[in-house]
Amino acid sequence: MPHLLSKSATISYDIVSSTHNPNRITYEQEQEYTIRGIGRKKVIKSLVVVELDDEDMIIHLRDMWNGGDLPTKWGLERLRRLTAMTLPWLVPVPKSKKNE
């Protein structure tokens, strides 16, 4: 993303809910992205759901732009899965303290 965007700024956020069973935090955020090179700005409103394990480590994060699911047309779902599988080979992923 840093190669595509020159700036990303959080405009606002609000905690919607926080529960212990299931261990989940839900919040809304408004983020402004500036596209590198052309300077065009885009504001995205998201509903983010973070699921945590018993030790408060993130096990699942779902970011729903404009409150909805991500688009699936034109094979985008398969592209996201492929990216999720190959990105850890290209970008170092920090090890958790449990694995040291």
C-alpha positions as CSV (number, residue, x, y, z in Angstrom):
1,M,0.0,0.0,0.0
2,P,2.8,2.5,0.7
3,H,3.7,2.4,-3.0
4,L,0.1,3.3,-4.1
5,L,-0.7,5.8,-1.3
6,S,1.3,8.9,-0.3
7,K,-0.8,9.4,2.8
8,S,-3.4,7.6,5.0
9,A,-5.0,9.5,7.9
10,T,-7.7,8.5,10.3
11,I,-10.4,11.1,10.4
12,S,-12.5,9.6,13.1
13,Y,-13.3,6.3,14.9
14,D,-15.9,5.1,17.4
15,I,-16.0,1.9,19.4
16,V,-19.4,0.3,18.7
17,S,-19.1,-2.7,21.0
18,S,-16.7,-4.7,23.1
19,T,-17.6,-8.2,24.4
20,H,-15.8,-10.9,26.4
21,N,-17.7,-13.9,25.1
22,P,-17.0,-14.0,22.3
23,N,-13.9,-11.9,22.8
24,R,-14.6,-9.2,20.1
25,I,-14.2,-5.5,19.5
26,T,-16.3,-3.7,16.9
27,Y,-15.5,-0.2,15.8
28,E,-16.3,2.3,13.0
29,Q,-13.7,4.4,11.4
30,E,-13.3,7.0,8.7
31,Q,-10.0,6.9,6.8
32,E,-8.7,9.3,4.2
33,Y,-6.3,7.9,1.6
34,T,-4.3,10.1,-0.8
35,I,-3.2,8.4,-4.1
36,R,0.4,8.8,-4.9
37,G,1.3,10.8,-8.0
38,I,-2.1,12.3,-8.7
39,G,-3.0,13.5,-5.2
40,R,-6.6,12.4,-5.4
41,K,-8.2,11.8,-2.0
42,K,-10.7,9.1,-1.1
43,V,-12.5,8.8,2.2
44,I,-13.5,5.2,3.2
45,K,-15.9,4.5,6.1
46,S,-15.4,1.1,7.6
47,L,-16.9,-1.2,10.1
48,V,-14.1,-3.3,11.6
49,V,-14.6,-6.4,13.7
50,V,-11.6,-7.8,15.6
51,E,-11.8,-11.2,17.2
52,L,-9.3,-12.1,19.9
53,D,-8.2,-15.3,21.6
54,D,-8.1,-15.9,25.3
55,E,-4.7,-14.1,25.5
56,D,-6.1,-11.0,23.6
57,M,-4.1,-11.9,20.5
58,I,-5.9,-11.1,17.2
59,I,-7.1,-14.2,15.5
60,H,-9.4,-12.6,12.9
61,L,-9.9,-9.1,11.6
62,R,-12.7,-8.1,9.2
63,D,-12.7,-4.7,7.6
64,M,-16.0,-4.0,5.9
65,W,-15.8,-0.9,3.7
66,N,-19.0,1.2,3.8
67,G,-20.4,-1.4,6.2
68,G,-20.6,-4.2,3.6
69,D,-18.6,-7.2,2.5
70,L,-15.7,-6.8,0.1
71,P,-16.5,-7.2,-3.7
72,T,-16.3,-10.7,-5.1
73,K,-16.9,-10.0,-8.8
74,W,-14.2,-10.4,-11.5
75,G,-12.4,-13.0,-9.4
76,L,-11.4,-10.5,-6.7
77,E,-12.1,-13.0,-3.9
78,R,-9.6,-15.5,-5.4
79,L,-7.0,-12.7,-5.9
80,R,-7.4,-11.7,-2.2
81,R,-6.8,-15.4,-1.1
82,L,-3.8,-15.6,-3.4
83,T,-2.4,-12.4,-2.0
84,A,-3.0,-13.6,1.6
85,M,-1.1,-16.8,0.8
86,T,1.9,-15.2,-1.0
87,L,2.4,-11.9,1.0
88,P,4.0,-13.6,4.0
89,W,6.8,-14.8,1.7
90,L,7.5,-11.2,0.6
91,V,6.9,-9.3,3.8
92,P,8.5,-10.4,7.1
93,V,5.8,-11.3,9.6
94,P,6.8,-10.6,13.3
95,K,7.0,-13.7,15.5
96,S,4.8,-13.8,18.6
97,K,6.5,-13.9,21.9
98,K,5.0,-17.4,22.5
99,N,7.0,-18.9,19.6
100,E,10.4,-17.6,20.8
